[in-house]
């Protein structure tokens, strides 16, 4: 199945359309196995989708939430987890025990090891059902950057660095193995990156988001981010 692209007029349209697909995939996973694990990215575009998800018909008691990546910084309020919690209301009592943020402990390497253990508890021997991904202007997604694309790709969780800041990210192969991968992009600043993501597979080198998205992922973007027709 080829990449499915949905282009909306506005960022709000992207949030609603993406949330509708994600809710359907959550309900499908719950129907098949009794639960669903969703990996969540930070950033303004994904969090708008999380707010849209809150109004949809989902059995939240069957859903576990993990992170695609996190910044290893001491200020808890500036981490992606804080944005995600606020957008989805994960501080609610009924959801708190099903929310598994990255334990920011010490340096990135220690945090990566700790989170790999947490993920093994949440989904033993497997991967999340859904990954919700943002897109960087340089074509990165999660915290997989071109400069560390091929460093330990088979690891469940990796420690990376971006502009001198330590980060923790789900590993490349782990992300690629997640059955439903949803990439979100809004704004003119993402147009060049999305163009690179959707370029032919024969183009080289491929940006990280294109590799993670694969040939069967889902893209939701607004008119401003839509690649220009060549």
Secondary structure, 3 states (H helix, E strand, C coil): CCCEEEEECCHHHHHHHHHHHHHHHHHHHHHHHCCEEEEECCCHHHHHHHHHHCCCCCCHHHEEEEECEEECCCCHHHCHHHHHHHHHCCCCHHHHCCEECCCCCCCHHHHHHHHHHHHHHHCCCCCCCEEEECCCCCCCECCECHHHCCCCCCCCEEEEEECCEEEEEECHHHHHHCCEEEEEECCHHHHHHHHHHCCCCCCCCCCHHHHHHCCCCEEEEECCCCCCCC
